[in-house]
Amino acid sequence: MALGRGRLGLLLLGALLALLLYLLLPAAQHGQRSGGARAAEGLRGRRAANATAQAGVAVGKPPVFFREVSAGPQPRGAAGPGRPDVLFLHGQAFTSKTWEALGTLALLAAEGYRVVAIDLPGYGDSPPVETVATVQGRVAFLDHVLQELGMRRPVLISPSMSGRFALPFLLARGDRLAGFVPIAPVGTKDYTAEQYRRVQTPTLILYGARDTSLGLQALQNLQHLPRHRVAVLPGAGHACYLDKPEGFHRALLGFLHQL
């Protein structure tokens, strides 16, 4: 009889434990789903737990598609004290989305910078614009972008193809930039050493060690800029920011912090 009561007690205890697990399981699953959503909102965990991504079309003509990431309680467009705005252009095979997916926008926003990436005309979500077929038109285009986005003396990040826009703007409007970061841009050979020597914009010449074509060509020409420094990413190719994102971010932040 005692043995039967013992077995009955064990059965009752097992049933009670099963009931508790049944009641607690939905709450645990809900917690896992909520945690997963929070992790996704954290933009790949790149030091921007409260990051908010915004995208839209800047008003005015021509229309320009842009992406901006804000972090923390600071309002949209408010950079930290003494920190310049940062404007990202992109290469031919890329768009503004590249910088968001890489975590660059979130990382810089978490550091207190107002950071914006745009789609150049005819790329991503920006429509083609006939006026950018000329050098003067490309300078006017970047003038328009800075005005529409309300960016005063930003740091301009220019990889590869975007050198067609950034270089003439640097030479014509260098005083409107707080800094310049060319990443193996095209078109550096189109200007003379004397033209580069007249530019006083602080510059970080950045490229991948395996980019023996445009990377070295850009270095050869841009080294005439009087206020330049050089950063080479070992083991990286032309799109060095994709090959070595941590090294790229480290070099970029080091430059920004010294402005």
C-alpha angles and dihedrals in degrees: 000000000000090000091053092050090050092053090048090052092052091049091051091048091050091050091050092051091049090051092051092050090049091053095045099044097076091051091050092048091049090051091051092050091048091048090050091052091049091050091051090050089053091074096239092318095283099153094283107101091157096041119143119197119210129184133181148124119283110234119245134053125330095030113229126200114220142177123212130179121202124193134199127353096317114114122252112281096017111127122199119266111293093358118127124224115258124220120194124204121183145223127258096267094045144059139200088283089071091069092048094048091047090055093239095123093049093045094053092042089055088054090057100261125133100231128185132178122197137197109237116230111291094015130098109336098340114102121232116270122202094207094069090068088090131058091239090050092053092050090049089049093057089044087056093048094052091048096047093046093044094235116160117199097336129182107255118217112200124179125183115309093023088071085086086069103030102047098055089044091051092051095044101034105020090135088064092062128078090199145348129220112188113189104197092309124190122243101039091127091060092078133061129243089247092056091052093047091061092061115095098182114126106248137194110201103205130179144142120267091231092054096094093161117049093009095060093037091055091048092051092054103032094050086082089072102107097219101046137128128187132229121184120191110216115229094012128122133205095306090048093165089064095043096047108015095163093052090045093051092046093052093045095049091046089056094045093049091057096054 
